[in-house]
């Protein structure tokens, strides 16, 4: 898309070496083949959380080619590139996540993943089923484009390539919280932080953003019900943890449907693991439940967590059983609401409209998925904005497209141009506040 003459003039002000007719699209278009090649290489060689060794080396090598100051080994495999412009200005951080998922790919591509890994002690396929390969490729593209403008670029940019966004393996630390703990902002405190994510819910060529809560908080929980083992033929001689756990699952459904004011904000309580027993005719001595709580309001979040604990303890007591609860599982397993700063969001929306055209920028719906991205901004009290990039091919109904995390998730590579153009424009406009 071509911006208005005014927008082009403002871009000229931000980057004096650019010609007046230059746009984010014109800047990024020559880099699309390279971004595509990066994305395909990364897609074919995915790595699980905290195991992004090849990816980390790949990213660091490219950033060094661009002439950036490169730091590695942050939060195990995290990489940071620092670009110092030739003129004074603000500091900006742009974040991309790098890890893949324990998913076996079912998309017929010449660069489809055949990688294998281990997750929860079991062999699994590994796939970039959430599009993090595209995030890395787009952010590398933006880094290269901005490095070419270095002489006349105001301010400084930190490019954060983060491991373990999907969550560190059991017993390990990782992700945004560990990057913060490892001092990612010790010597560089950004004035704002930008992030983006490809999604199947939007058609390619579009982006979406919203002020306020964009993605829900998330809290992982674990409940272990302890009963008394007995023969399945004489259950009265034992205490059945499976029946008890089943009643906990059922009773917990009333937290959202009967306790929370969903006129205010949505919330979700989901059980994803129900594990109990080893043989059909034995009442086991314990059963384990694991799941997640999602919310957009802190008060509702705390109410849901407290109510879940209360239900688990009292239902167990009613059955003569006992429970061990981890609600939430740990501080590192929880993510706050991904909140877009309203003022900064207005600026980013204007930049996206300049780069892509107003018809291609939508109001994002709240998404009950979660991210650890907000830990970065919260750690230094910096405003952040996170926008979504359409990945579903034209002519395909996004509502019926395989979702992120599906083994059939398919990314239309046109998203690479859209996301990188939008991010580049947003970054340049931020670094040149007069625009």
Long-range contacts (C-beta under 8 A, 24 or more apart in sequence): 1-25, 1-355, 1-356, 1-357, 1-360, 3-354, 3-355, 4-354, 7-354, 10-354, 10-429, 10-432, 10-434, 10-435, 11-354, 11-425, 11-428, 11-429, 11-435, 13-432, 13-434, 13-435, 14-154, 14-428, 14-429, 14-431, 14-432, 14-435, 15-149, 15-152, 15-153, 15-428, 15-432, 16-152, 17-149, 17-151, 17-152, 18-149, 23-355, 24-354, 24-355, 24-421, 24-422, 24-424, 24-425, 24-428, 25-355, 25-417, 25-421, 27-145, 27-421, 27-424, 28-141, 28-142, 28-145, 28-417, 28-420, 28-421, 28-424, 29-417, 31-141, 31-144, 31-145, 31-420, 32-141, 32-416, 32-417, 34-141, 34-144, 35-137, 35-138, 35-140, 35-141, 35-416, 35-417, 35-420, 36-137, 36-413, 36-416, 38-62, 38-136, 38-137, 38-140, 38-141, 39-133, 39-134, 39-136, 39-137, 39-411, 39-413, 39-416, 40-111, 41-111, 42-128, 42-133, 42-136, 42-137, 43-109, 43-111, 43-112, 43-113, 43-128, 43-133, 44-111, 44-112, 44-113, 44-114, 44-115, 45-113, 45-115, 46-100, 46-101, 46-113, 46-115, 46-126, 46-127, 46-128, 46-133, 47-98, 47-99, 47-100, 47-115, 47-117, 47-126, 48-99, 48-100, 48-101, 48-102, 48-117, 48-118, 48-119, 48-126, 48-169, 49-99, 49-163, 49-164, 49-165, 49-166, 49-167, 49-168, 49-169, 49-174, 49-175, 50-76, 50-77, 50-99, 50-163, 50-164, 50-168, 50-169, 50-172, 50-174, 51-77, 51-99, 51-117, 52-77, 52-98, 52-99, 52-163, 52-164, 53-77, 55-98, 55-136, 56-98, 56-161, 56-163, 59-98, 59-136, 59-140, 59-161, 62-140, 62-143, 62-144, 63-140, 63-143, 63-159, 66-143, 66-144, 66-147, 67-147, 67-150, 68-143, 68-147, 68-159, 74-179, 74-182, 74-183, 74-184, 75-162, 75-163, 75-164, 75-173, 75-174, 75-175, 75-178, 75-179, 75-181, 75-182, 75-184, 76-163, 76-164, 76-174, 76-178, 77-163, 78-160, 78-161, 78-162, 78-163, 78-179, 78-182, 78-184, 79-161, 80-158, 80-159, 80-160, 80-161, 80-184, 81-143, 81-158, 81-159, 81-161, 82-156, 82-157, 82-158, 82-159, 82-188, 83-143, 83-146, 83-147, 83-150, 83-153, 83-156, 83-157, 83-158, 83-159, 84-150, 84-156, 85-149, 85-150, 85-152, 85-153, 85-154, 85-155, 85-156, 85-157, 85-431, 86-150, 86-151, 86-152, 86-153, 87-152, 87-153, 87-154, 87-155, 88-154, 88-155, 89-153, 89-154, 89-155, 89-156, 89-431, 89-432, 90-154, 90-155, 90-191, 90-192, 90-430, 90-431, 90-433, 91-155, 91-156, 91-157, 91-158, 91-188, 91-189, 91-190, 91-191, 92-155, 92-156, 92-157, 92-158, 92-190, 92-191, 92-192, 92-193, 92-194, 92-427, 92-430, 92-431, 93-157, 93-158, 93-159, 93-160, 93-188, 93-190, 93-192, 93-193, 93-194, 93-376, 93-382, 94-139, 94-142, 94-143, 94-157, 94-158, 94-159, 94-160, 94-193, 94-194, 94-195, 94-423, 94-427, 95-139, 95-160, 95-161, 95-162, 95-193, 95-194, 95-195, 95-373, 95-376, 96-132, 96-135, 96-136, 96-138, 96-139, 96-159, 96-160, 96-161, 96-162, 96-195, 97-132, 97-135, 97-136, 97-161, 97-162, 97-163, 97-165, 97-166, 98-132, 98-135, 98-136, 98-161, 98-162, 98-163, 98-165, 99-132, 99-163, 99-164, 99-165, 99-166, 100-126, 100-127, 100-128, 100-129, 100-130, 100-132, 100-133, 100-166, 101-126, 101-127, 101-128, 101-129, 101-130, 101-166, 101-405, 102-126, 103-127, 103-129, 103-405, 103-406, 103-407, 104-407, 105-129, 105-407, 106-407, 106-408, 107-407, 107-408, 107-409, 107-410, 119-169, 120-170, 125-407, 127-407, 127-409, 129-404, 129-405, 129-406, 129-407, 129-409, 130-166, 130-404, 130-405, 130-409, 131-197, 131-198, 131-199, 131-391, 131-404, 131-409, 131-411, 132-165, 134-198, 134-389, 134-391, 134-411, 134-413, 134-415, 134-416, 134-419, 135-196, 135-197, 135-198, 136-161, 137-416, 138-196, 138-389, 138-416, 138-419, 138-420, 138-423, 139-420, 139-423, 141-416, 141-420, 142-420, 142-423, 142-424, 142-427, 145-420, 145-424, 146-424, 146-427, 146-428, 153-431, 154-431, 154-432, 155-431, 156-188, 157-427, 157-431, 158-188, 158-190, 160-184, 160-376, 165-371, 165-372, 165-373, 167-333, 168-332, 173-332, 175-332, 175-372, 175-375, 176-372, 176-373, 176-375, 176-376, 177-331, 177-332, 177-372, 177-375, 178-332, 179-376, 180-375, 180-376, 180-379, 184-376, 185-376, 185-379, 185-380, 189-380, 189-382, 190-380, 190-382, 191-382, 192-341, 192-344, 192-382, 192-383, 192-384, 192-385, 192-430, 193-373, 193-376, 193-377, 193-382, 193-383, 193-384, 193-385, 194-348, 194-384, 194-385, 194-386, 194-423, 194-426, 194-427, 194-430, 195-371, 195-373, 195-384, 195-385, 195-386, 195-387, 196-386, 196-387, 196-388, 196-389, 196-419, 196-422, 196-423, 197-371, 197-386, 197-387, 197-388, 197-389, 198-388, 198-389, 198-390, 198-391, 198-404, 198-411, 198-415, 198-419, 199-367, 199-388, 199-389, 199-390, 199-391, 199-404, 200-391, 200-392, 200-398, 200-401, 200-402, 200-403, 200-404, 200-406, 200-409, 200-410, 201-365, 201-367, 201-388, 201-390, 201-392, 201-398, 201-399, 201-401, 201-403, 202-362, 202-388, 202-389, 202-390, 202-391, 202-392, 202-398, 203-390, 203-392, 203-393, 203-394, 203-396, 203-398, 204-390, 204-391, 204-392, 204-393, 204-394, 204-412, 204-414, 204-415, 204-418, 205-356, 205-360, 205-390, 205-394, 205-414, 205-418, 206-356, 206-360, 206-361, 206-362, 206-389, 206-390, 206-418, 207-352, 207-356, 207-360, 207-361, 207-362, 207-387, 207-388, 207-389, 207-390, 207-418, 207-419, 207-422, 208-361, 208-362, 208-363, 208-364, 208-365, 208-387, 208-388, 208-390, 209-340, 209-345, 209-348, 209-349, 209-352, 209-361, 209-363, 209-364, 209-385, 209-386, 209-387, 209-388, 210-340, 210-345, 210-363, 210-364, 210-365, 210-366, 211-340, 211-341, 211-342, 211-345, 211-346, 212-339, 212-340, 212-342, 213-265, 213-296, 213-337, 213-338, 213-339, 213-340, 213-366, 214-338, 214-339, 214-340, 214-364, 214-366, 214-367, 214-386, 215-337, 215-338, 215-366, 215-367, 215-368, 215-369, 215-370, 215-371, 215-386, 216-266, 216-267, 216-268, 216-294, 216-295, 216-296, 216-337, 216-338, 216-366, 216-367, 216-368, 216-369, 216-370, 217-293, 217-294, 217-295, 217-296, 217-298, 217-301, 217-334, 217-335, 217-336, 217-337, 217-370, 218-292, 218-293, 218-294, 218-334, 218-335, 218-370, 219-292, 219-293, 219-301, 219-305, 219-327, 219-328, 219-329, 219-333, 219-334, 220-290, 220-291, 220-292, 220-328, 220-329, 220-330, 220-333, 220-334, 221-289, 221-290, 221-291, 221-292, 221-293, 221-305, 221-308, 221-325, 221-326, 221-327, 221-328, 221-329, 222-288, 222-289, 222-290, 222-325, 222-326, 222-327, 222-329, 223-248, 223-288, 223-289, 223-290, 223-312, 223-323, 223-324, 223-325, 223-326, 223-327, 224-286, 224-287, 224-288, 224-289, 224-323, 224-324, 224-325, 225-276, 225-286, 225-287, 225-288, 225-289, 225-312, 225-316, 225-321, 225-322, 225-323, 226-285, 226-286, 226-321, 226-322, 226-323, 226-324, 227-283, 227-284, 227-285, 227-286, 227-287, 227-319, 227-321, 228-283, 228-285, 229-282, 229-283, 229-284, 229-285, 230-282, 230-283, 231-281, 231-282, 231-283, 232-280, 232-281, 232-282, 232-283, 233-281, 235-283, 238-283, 239-283, 239-319, 239-320, 239-321, 240-283, 240-319, 241-276, 241-283, 241-284, 241-285, 241-286, 241-287, 241-321, 242-276, 242-277, 242-283, 242-284, 242-287, 243-319, 244-287, 244-315, 244-316, 244-319, 244-321, 245-274, 245-276, 245-287, 245-288, 245-289, 246-274, 247-315, 247-319, 248-289, 248-311, 248-312, 248-315, 248-316, 249-274, 249-289, 251-311, 251-315, 252-308, 252-311, 252-312, 255-303, 255-304, 255-307, 255-308, 255-311, 256-304, 259-303, 259-304, 259-307, 260-300, 260-303, 260-304, 261-300, 264-297, 264-300, 265-295, 265-296, 265-297, 265-300, 266-295, 266-296, 266-366, 266-368, 267-293, 267-294, 267-295, 267-296, 267-297, 267-300, 267-301, 267-304, 268-292, 268-293, 268-294, 268-295, 268-368, 269-293, 269-294, 269-304, 269-308, 270-294, 293-328, 294-368, 294-370, 295-337, 296-337, 296-366, 297-337, 298-337, 335-370, 335-371, 335-372, 335-374, 335-375, 336-374, 336-375, 336-378, 337-374, 338-370, 338-371, 338-373, 338-374, 338-386, 339-374, 339-384, 340-384, 340-385, 340-386, 341-383, 341-384, 341-385, 343-383, 344-383, 344-384, 344-385, 345-385, 347-426, 347-429, 347-430, 348-385, 348-387, 348-426, 348-430, 350-429, 351-422, 351-425, 351-426, 351-428, 351-429, 351-430, 352-387, 352-422, 352-425, 352-426, 354-425, 354-429, 355-421, 355-422, 355-424, 355-425, 355-426, 356-418, 356-421, 356-422, 360-418, 364-388, 369-404, 385-426, 387-422, 389-415, 389-418, 389-419, 389-422, 390-415, 390-418, 391-415
